[in-house]
Amino acid sequence: MSRLLVVDDQAVFPQIIRSLLGREHTIDVAQSVSEALDRLDKVAYDVVLTDLHLPPGPDGLELLRRARAREVDAPFLVLTDHGTVETAVHAMKEGAFDYLRQTSNGDELRAAVSRAIAHGRMQREVHRLRGEVNQARGVPDRPIGSSPLMVNAVALAERVAASEACVLILGESGTGKELTARLIHKASPRRGGPFVAFDCSALAPSLLESELFGHEKGAFTGAQKARRGLFREAQGGTLFLDEIGDIAPEVQNKLLRVIQERVVKPVGGDTFVPIDTRLLAATNKDLLKLARQGKFREDLYYRLAVVPLQLPSLREHKEDIPALVAHFLGRRRGAGPRPHKIDDDALLRLHGYDWPGNVRELENVLERAAILSDGEEIRGRDLPDLARAGDKMESLMEGDPDRPLKEQIRLAVAEVERRAISHALVAEGGSPSKAARRLGISRASLYTKVKELHIVL
């Protein structure tokens, strides 16, 4: 059910709108430009229907101008009983979506409102996609690999795509959980709708609730305008919530209600808004274990994991490394003349490493090697010393008869910390905050260790 704002200084036309569209849409009424702007600041409307003539103050065109200046994204339908071609052209130039006479019949009005709602959704989707274009270039449409583990995971994703069931995608960081969610969306009947992805670990609980469910203007400090929320942004499509295991208990409670009742209530609002959004979720945690420990709602877990889908770690399907390397190097053809190949020594080094950061770490290692390489192919010397990553540790653990035991232990612990931090930084693209979160330590602690262990950021 969409929400419409009708702006008219007379009561007759809003009553007609309610009688024609009230069963299909929630309808609010404003009698002046100032009242309309106040409502538009507080509520995210799907369509605004405004009369051009609003005596004695500013008219409908002025409302349109002021709304656009405030970045209101709702499409405007301009209605008048004084229609002329010149007025229609003027309204369209000011940004109106369509122009109707108040004498239009019910079918014409319904059709215009439906087109405006569809246009608004399309505009929001276009805006979202523009922000993803650069990131999406070269991204495959499905996880890469022909190993049995990957083939089975992709086959399950394609099978569940046709349903409306919640899918919980399980796997370590960097295994391709978002890519799998996109595959499910693209193979589903909702492929024509938006795909909205969000990392639940990125915000504090209070902000996460607003991000998911939306908020009204003034709902909290800094809420200067109303916001739809991700569930409504994904209306008609798919919402993918990554790191779902990180959401706070109070948000878990509200998310469970949304899944059960298919409605959202914006923060600071007093009405429930119906939604038509498929939910996919992902985590690198053992949610069932957390549920049994009382750290995650068990009923929410079962709602999310109607279909659990496990993605393997890269160390479990190393036979797919050549295909992954070919993809990542092939994607670099637009980034420069070289390199686009890899020699046998480098490939052996890649196979000999355990990849704690999985496919994302492999991508980052190859990117760094390509930058450092001075030839047409990546060679073993262009890679971090992956093949010998354990040699130093083994020598330290074997002990040195001339070195005190405490010193041997100190060096071994330092080497473990150095490797863990280095791997986390590589896996997270060099981001200290993400690496700290991955390691379960504070960013301040990470910086202290980086300085202490002489790690180059």
C-alpha positions as CSV (number, residue, x, y, z in Angstrom):
1,M,0.0,0.0,0.0
2,S,1.6,3.3,-1.2
3,R,1.2,6.6,0.6
4,L,-0.1,9.6,-1.3
5,L,-0.3,13.3,-0.4
6,V,-3.2,15.3,-1.9
7,V,-2.7,19.1,-1.8
8,D,-5.8,21.2,-2.4
9,D,-7.4,24.1,-0.6
10,Q,-10.9,22.7,-1.2
11,A,-12.3,19.5,0.5
12,V,-14.1,18.1,-2.6
13,F,-11.2,16.9,-4.6
14,P,-9.5,15.1,-1.7
15,Q,-12.8,13.3,-1.0
16,I,-13.0,12.2,-4.6
17,I,-9.4,10.9,-4.4
18,R,-10.2,9.0,-1.2
19,S,-13.3,7.4,-2.7
20,L,-11.4,6.3,-5.8
21,L,-8.1,5.3,-4.3
22,G,-8.6,4.9,-0.6
23,R,-8.8,1.1,-0.6
24,E,-5.5,0.8,-2.5
25,H,-3.4,3.6,-0.9
26,T,-3.0,5.6,2.3
27,I,-4.0,9.2,1.6
28,D,-3.1,12.3,3.5
29,V,-4.3,15.8,2.8
30,A,-2.7,19.3,3.0
31,Q,-4.5,22.5,2.2
32,S,-1.5,24.8,1.6
33,V,2.0,24.8,0.4
34,S,3.4,25.3,3.9
35,E,1.4,22.4,5.3
36,A,2.4,20.2,2.3
37,L,6.1,21.0,2.8
38,D,5.8,20.2,6.5
39,R,4.3,16.8,5.7
40,L,6.9,16.1,3.0
41,D,9.6,16.8,5.6
42,K,8.1,14.3,8.0
43,V,6.9,11.5,5.7
44,A,8.3,9.8,2.7
45,Y,5.4,9.8,0.2
46,D,5.2,7.7,-3.0
47,V,3.2,10.3,-5.0
48,V,2.1,13.9,-4.5
49,L,-1.1,15.1,-6.2
50,T,-1.4,18.9,-6.1
51,D,-3.8,21.5,-7.4
52,L,-2.1,24.3,-9.4
53,H,-4.3,26.9,-7.7
54,L,-4.0,27.2,-3.9
55,P,-5.3,30.7,-3.0
56,P,-4.4,32.9,-1.3
57,G,-0.7,31.8,-0.9
58,P,1.8,30.1,-3.2
59,D,0.5,27.8,-6.0
60,G,1.2,24.2,-6.9
61,L,4.2,25.1,-9.1
62,E,5.8,26.9,-6.2
63,L,5.2,23.8,-4.1
64,L,7.0,21.7,-6.8
65,R,9.9,24.1,-6.9
66,R,10.4,24.2,-3.1
67,A,10.0,20.4,-2.8
68,R,12.7,19.8,-5.4
69,A,15.0,22.3,-3.6
70,R,14.5,20.1,-0.5
71,E,15.4,17.0,-2.5
72,V,12.0,15.4,-2.1
73,D,12.1,12.4,-4.5
74,A,8.3,11.7,-4.7
75,P,6.9,12.2,-8.3
76,F,4.3,15.0,-8.6
77,L,1.0,14.8,-10.4
78,V,-0.3,18.3,-11.1
79,L,-4.1,18.7,-11.4
80,T,-6.2,21.7,-12.4
81,D,-9.5,22.6,-13.8
82,H,-7.9,25.4,-15.8
83,G,-5.8,23.3,-18.0
84,T,-4.0,24.8,-21.0
85,V,-1.1,23.5,-23.0
86,E,1.1,26.3,-21.7
87,T,0.3,25.5,-18.1
88,A,1.0,21.8,-18.7
89,V,4.4,22.5,-20.4
90,H,5.3,24.8,-17.5
91,A,4.5,22.2,-14.9
92,M,6.5,19.5,-16.7
93,K,9.5,21.9,-17.0
94,E,9.4,22.4,-13.2
95,G,9.7,18.6,-12.8
96,A,6.1,17.4,-12.6
97,F,5.8,13.7,-13.6
98,D,2.4,14.1,-15.2
99,Y,-0.5,16.6,-15.7
100,L,-4.2,15.8,-15.3
101,R,-7.4,17.7,-15.3
102,Q,-9.6,17.4,-12.2
103,T,-12.4,16.3,-14.5
104,S,-10.3,13.1,-15.4
105,N,-12.3,9.9,-14.8
106,G,-11.3,7.3,-12.2
107,D,-9.6,5.0,-14.6
108,E,-7.3,7.8,-15.9
109,L,-6.5,8.9,-12.3
110,R,-5.7,5.3,-11.2
111,A,-3.5,4.8,-14.3
112,A,-1.6,8.1,-13.7
113,V,-1.0,7.3,-10.0
114,S,0.2,3.8,-10.9
115,R,2.6,5.2,-13.5
116,A,3.9,7.7,-11.0
117,I,4.5,5.1,-8.3
118,A,6.4,2.9,-10.8
119,H,8.4,5.9,-12.0
120,G,9.3,6.8,-8.4
121,R,10.5,3.3,-7.7
122,M,12.5,3.2,-11.0
123,Q,14.1,6.6,-10.2
124,R,15.2,5.3,-6.7
125,E,16.6,2.1,-8.3
126,V,18.5,4.1,-10.9
127,H,20.0,6.3,-8.2
128,R,21.1,3.2,-6.3
129,L,22.5,1.5,-9.3
130,R,24.5,4.5,-10.3
131,G,26.4,4.2,-7.0
132,E,27.1,0.5,-7.8
133,V,28.2,0.8,-11.4
134,N,31.9,1.1,-10.8
135,Q,31.8,-1.6,-8.2
136,A,29.8,-3.9,-10.4
137,R,32.1,-3.7,-13.4
138,G,33.8,-7.0,-13.9
139,V,31.8,-8.7,-11.0
140,P,30.7,-12.1,-12.1
141,D,27.0,-13.0,-12.0
142,R,27.7,-16.1,-9.9
143,P,30.4,-17.6,-7.7
144,I,33.3,-18.9,-9.8
145,G,34.3,-22.5,-9.6
146,S,33.7,-26.0,-11.0
147,S,34.6,-28.0,-7.8
148,P,31.8,-30.2,-6.4
149,L,31.4,-27.9,-3.4
150,M,30.9,-24.8,-5.5
151,V,28.7,-26.5,-8.0
152,N,26.4,-27.8,-5.3
153,A,26.2,-24.4,-3.6
154,V,25.3,-22.6,-6.8
155,A,22.8,-25.3,-7.7
156,L,21.0,-24.8,-4.3
157,A,21.0,-21.0,-4.8
158,E,19.3,-21.4,-8.2
159,R,16.8,-23.9,-6.8
160,V,15.6,-21.6,-4.0
161,A,15.5,-18.5,-6.2
162,A,12.0,-19.3,-7.5
163,S,10.5,-19.3,-4.0
164,E,9.8,-16.5,-1.5
165,A,11.6,-18.3,1.3
166,C,14.2,-16.6,3.5
167,V,17.7,-17.9,2.8
168,L,20.5,-17.8,5.3
169,I,23.8,-17.8,3.5
170,L,26.6,-19.1,5.7
171,G,30.3,-18.8,5.2
172,E,33.5,-17.2,6.3
173,S,34.3,-13.6,5.3
174,G,35.3,-13.3,1.7
175,T,33.6,-16.4,0.4
176,G,31.1,-14.6,-1.8
177,K,28.0,-14.3,0.3
178,E,26.7,-11.1,-1.4
179,L,27.5,-12.5,-4.8
180,T,25.4,-15.6,-4.0
181,A,22.5,-13.3,-2.8
182,R,22.7,-11.4,-6.1
183,L,22.5,-14.7,-8.0
184,I,19.4,-15.7,-6.0
185,H,17.8,-12.3,-6.8
186,K,18.7,-12.4,-10.5
187,A,17.3,-15.9,-10.9
188,S,14.0,-15.1,-9.0
189,P,10.7,-13.6,-10.2
190,R,11.8,-10.4,-8.4
191,R,14.7,-9.9,-10.8
192,G,13.0,-6.8,-12.2
193,G,12.8,-5.2,-8.7
194,P,15.7,-3.6,-6.7
195,F,18.4,-5.5,-5.0
196,V,19.5,-3.7,-1.8
197,A,22.5,-4.9,0.2
198,F,23.5,-3.7,3.6
199,D,26.1,-4.7,6.2
200,C,24.4,-4.9,9.6
201,S,27.7,-4.6,11.5
202,A,28.3,-1.1,10.1
203,L,25.9,0.8,12.4
204,A,25.0,1.2,16.0
205,P,21.6,-0.4,17.1
206,S,19.7,2.9,17.2
207,L,20.9,3.9,13.7
208,L,20.4,0.3,12.3
209,E,16.8,0.4,13.3
210,S,16.3,3.7,11.4
211,E,18.3,2.4,8.4
212,L,16.2,-0.8,8.1
213,F,12.7,0.5,8.9
214,G,12.9,4.2,8.1
215,H,12.1,7.2,10.3
216,E,10.0,10.3,10.5
217,K,11.4,13.8,10.6
218,G,12.5,14.7,14.2
219,A,12.4,11.0,15.4
220,F,15.9,11.5,16.8
221,T,18.7,14.1,16.8
222,G,19.9,14.6,13.3
223,A,16.7,13.3,11.6
224,Q,16.1,16.4,9.6
225,K,13.9,14.7,7.0
226,A,11.9,11.5,6.7
227,R,13.5,8.4,5.3
228,R,11.9,5.3,3.8
229,G,14.2,2.6,5.2
230,L,15.8,-0.3,3.4
231,F,12.7,-2.6,3.5
232,R,10.7,0.0,1.5
233,E,13.7,0.9,-0.8
234,A,13.7,-2.9,-1.7
235,Q,9.9,-2.9,-2.3
236,G,9.1,-5.4,-5.0
237,G,12.6,-6.8,-4.9
238,T,15.2,-8.3,-2.5
239,L,16.8,-7.0,0.7
240,F,20.1,-8.7,1.6
241,L,21.3,-8.2,5.2
242,D,25.0,-9.2,5.6
243,E,26.4,-10.0,9.1
244,I,22.9,-10.5,10.5
245,G,24.5,-12.1,13.6
246,D,25.7,-8.7,14.7
247,I,22.3,-7.1,15.2
248,A,21.4,-6.1,18.7
249,P,18.5,-7.9,20.6
250,E,16.1,-4.9,20.4
251,V,16.5,-4.9,16.6
252,Q,16.2,-8.7,16.4
253,N,12.7,-8.3,18.0
254,K,11.5,-5.8,15.5
255,L,13.0,-7.7,12.6
256,L,11.1,-10.8,13.6
257,R,7.9,-8.8,13.6
258,V,8.6,-7.5,10.1
259,I,9.2,-11.0,8.8
260,Q,6.0,-12.4,10.4
261,E,3.6,-9.6,9.7
262,R,5.1,-8.1,6.5
263,V,4.8,-4.5,7.8
264,V,7.3,-1.9,9.0
265,K,6.8,0.9,11.4
266,P,9.2,3.8,10.9
267,V,11.1,5.1,13.9
268,G,9.0,8.0,15.4
269,G,6.0,7.0,13.3
270,D,2.6,5.7,14.5
271,T,1.4,3.8,11.5
272,F,2.5,0.5,10.0
273,V,3.4,0.3,6.3
274,P,2.9,-2.9,4.3
275,I,5.9,-4.3,2.5
276,D,6.5,-6.7,-0.4
277,T,10.2,-7.5,0.0
278,R,12.1,-10.8,0.0
279,L,14.7,-11.1,2.7
280,L,18.1,-12.8,2.3
281,A,20.6,-12.8,5.1
282,A,24.2,-13.9,5.7
283,T,26.6,-14.4,8.5
284,N,30.0,-15.8,9.3
285,K,28.9,-16.8,12.8
286,D,27.3,-20.0,14.1
287,L,23.8,-18.4,14.7
288,L,22.3,-21.7,16.0
289,K,25.0,-21.9,18.6
290,L,24.5,-18.2,19.5
291,A,20.7,-18.9,19.8
292,R,21.2,-21.8,22.2
293,Q,23.5,-19.5,24.2
294,G,20.7,-16.9,24.4
295,K,22.7,-14.4,22.3
296,F,20.4,-14.6,19.3
297,R,16.7,-15.1,19.1
298,E,16.0,-18.8,18.2
299,D,12.7,-18.0,16.6
300,L,14.3,-15.4,14.4
301,Y,17.1,-17.8,13.5
302,Y,14.5,-20.3,12.2
303,R,12.6,-17.6,10.3
304,L,15.9,-16.6,8.6
305,A,17.2,-20.1,8.0
306,V,14.2,-21.5,6.1
307,V,16.9,-22.6,3.6
308,P,20.4,-22.5,5.0
309,L,23.1,-22.3,2.2
310,Q,26.7,-23.0,3.2
311,L,29.5,-21.5,1.1
312,P,32.9,-23.3,1.3
313,S,36.1,-21.6,2.3
314,L,38.7,-21.3,-0.4
315,R,41.0,-23.8,1.3
316,E,38.2,-26.4,0.8
317,H,38.2,-25.9,-3.0
318,K,41.7,-24.9,-4.0
319,E,41.1,-26.6,-7.4
320,D,39.1,-23.5,-8.3
321,I,42.1,-21.1,-7.8
322,P,43.2,-21.2,-11.5
323,A,39.7,-20.2,-12.6
324,L,39.5,-17.4,-10.0
325,V,43.0,-16.2,-11.0
326,A,42.0,-16.1,-14.7
327,H,38.9,-14.1,-13.8
328,F,40.7,-11.5,-11.7
329,L,43.5,-11.1,-14.1
330,G,41.1,-10.9,-17.1
331,R,39.2,-8.2,-15.3
332,R,42.4,-6.1,-15.2
333,R,42.5,-5.7,-19.0
334,G,40.7,-2.4,-18.7
335,A,43.1,-1.2,-15.9
336,G,46.3,-1.3,-17.9
337,P,48.4,-3.3,-20.4
338,R,49.9,-5.8,-17.9
339,P,50.0,-8.3,-16.4
340,H,47.2,-10.7,-17.5
341,K,49.0,-14.1,-16.9
342,I,50.6,-15.9,-14.0
343,D,53.6,-18.3,-14.1
344,D,53.7,-21.8,-12.6
345,D,55.8,-20.8,-9.6
346,A,53.3,-18.1,-8.6
347,L,50.4,-20.5,-9.1
348,L,52.1,-23.1,-6.8
349,R,52.5,-20.5,-4.1
350,L,48.8,-19.6,-4.3
351,H,47.9,-23.3,-4.0
352,G,50.2,-23.8,-1.0
353,Y,48.5,-21.0,1.1
354,D,45.5,-21.5,3.3
355,W,43.7,-18.3,2.4
356,P,42.1,-17.2,5.8
357,G,40.6,-14.2,3.9
358,N,39.2,-16.6,1.2
359,V,38.4,-15.3,-2.3
360,R,38.5,-11.6,-1.3
361,E,42.1,-12.1,0.0
362,L,43.1,-13.9,-3.2
363,E,41.7,-10.9,-5.2
364,N,43.7,-8.4,-3.1
365,V,46.9,-10.4,-3.3
366,L,46.6,-10.6,-7.1
367,E,45.9,-6.9,-7.3
368,R,49.0,-6.1,-5.3
369,A,51.1,-8.5,-7.3
370,A,49.9,-7.0,-10.6
371,I,50.9,-3.6,-9.4
372,L,54.4,-4.7,-8.3
373,S,55.0,-6.8,-11.3
374,D,57.3,-5.4,-14.0
375,G,56.6,-8.0,-16.7
376,E,53.7,-9.4,-18.7
377,E,53.0,-12.1,-16.1
378,I,52.9,-12.4,-12.3
379,R,55.8,-14.4,-11.1
380,G,56.4,-16.0,-7.7
381,R,58.6,-13.1,-6.6
382,D,55.8,-10.7,-7.2
383,L,53.7,-12.4,-4.5
384,P,53.9,-12.2,-0.7
385,D,56.0,-15.2,0.5
386,L,52.9,-17.3,0.7
387,A,54.5,-20.7,0.1
388,R,56.9,-20.1,3.0
389,A,54.4,-18.5,5.3
390,G,54.8,-21.2,7.8
391,D,58.6,-21.7,7.6
392,K,59.4,-18.9,10.1
393,M,56.8,-20.1,12.5
394,E,58.1,-23.7,12.3
395,S,61.6,-22.6,13.1
396,L,60.5,-20.6,16.0
397,M,58.4,-23.4,17.4
398,E,61.2,-25.9,17.1
399,G,63.2,-23.8,19.5
400,D,66.8,-22.6,19.7
401,P,68.9,-24.3,22.4
402,D,70.8,-21.0,22.9
403,R,67.6,-18.9,23.4
404,P,65.6,-18.9,26.7
405,L,62.2,-20.6,26.5
406,K,60.4,-17.4,27.5
407,E,62.1,-15.6,24.5
408,Q,61.1,-18.4,22.2
409,I,57.4,-18.1,23.3
410,R,57.5,-14.3,23.0
411,L,58.8,-14.5,19.4
412,A,56.3,-17.2,18.5
413,V,53.4,-15.2,19.8
414,A,54.6,-12.1,18.0
415,E,54.8,-14.0,14.8
416,V,51.3,-15.4,15.2
417,E,50.0,-11.8,15.9
418,R,52.0,-10.4,12.9
419,R,50.5,-13.1,10.5
420,A,47.0,-12.7,11.8
421,I,47.0,-8.9,11.5
422,S,48.7,-9.0,8.1
423,H,46.2,-11.5,6.8
424,A,43.3,-9.5,8.2
425,L,44.5,-6.3,6.6
426,V,45.0,-8.0,3.2
427,A,41.6,-9.7,3.4
428,E,39.9,-6.4,4.3
429,G,41.6,-4.4,1.5
430,G,43.9,-2.6,3.9
431,S,41.1,-1.1,6.1
432,P,42.3,-1.0,9.7
433,S,38.8,-0.6,11.1
434,K,37.5,-3.6,9.2
435,A,40.6,-5.6,10.0
436,A,40.2,-4.8,13.7
437,R,36.5,-5.9,13.6
438,R,37.5,-9.1,11.8
439,L,40.1,-9.9,14.5
440,G,37.7,-9.0,17.4
441,I,39.9,-6.2,18.8
442,S,39.5,-2.4,19.0
443,R,41.0,-0.2,16.3
444,A,43.3,1.4,19.0
445,S,44.6,-2.1,19.9
446,L,45.2,-2.8,16.2
447,Y,47.3,0.4,15.8
448,T,49.3,-0.4,18.9
449,K,50.1,-3.9,17.6
450,V,50.9,-2.5,14.1
451,K,53.4,-0.1,15.6
452,E,54.9,-2.7,18.0
453,L,55.3,-5.4,15.3
454,H,56.5,-3.0,12.6
455,I,53.7,-3.8,10.2
456,V,53.4,-1.4,7.2
457,L,49.8,-0.2,6.6
